[in-house]
């Protein structure tokens, strides 16, 4: 359900690494064809794919 992921898990790790190395959100976004906001959500862990694929144990 929902929109298919454009970015693979491997690309997500690369995005985080590039951001930690000081690359700008805009430069990373242009490289992957996504918005700077999406890059920011990936880096902060606020993207929906991460929370769906790695659920917390809240029982």
N, C-alpha and C positions, 0 to 999 in steps of 0.2 A: 504494500500500500504506500502511496506517496510517490514523490518524484525520485527517479533513479539517481544514484550517486554519480557525479561527474569525476570526482577525485578518488583515486584508489587509496587504500591504507598506506601503501608505500609512499605515494605522493604526499599524503598527510604528514608522515614523518619527515620527509624532505622539506616541506613547507615550514614545519616547526624549527628544524635545524637552520634553515636559511634565515628565519626571523631572529633566532638566537644569535646568529652571526652578524646582525645589524642591518640586514637588507630591508628595504622599505616595503610596506604593505602593497603599495601601488606596483612596484617592480615585480614582486612575487605574483600578484594577481594577474598582471599582464602576461606573464610567462605561462600561467596555467589557464588563462581564459576565464577567470572568475573575478568576482568583485573584491575590492579591498576589505569589505565587511565580512565576506566569507573567509578570507585569509585570517582576519582577526578572530573570528569564532573558532576556527580550527586551532589557532595558536593558544587561545585561552581555554579550550576544551568545551566551549559552549555550543558547538555544532550538534545538531540532532543525531547525526550518524554515530557519533562516539557514544552518546548516552544510550542509544538503542542497541548498539552492538556490545556494550559493556555495562549491562544493568547492574545496579547495586542490589544488595540483599537487604531489602527493607520489608521484613515480615513481622 
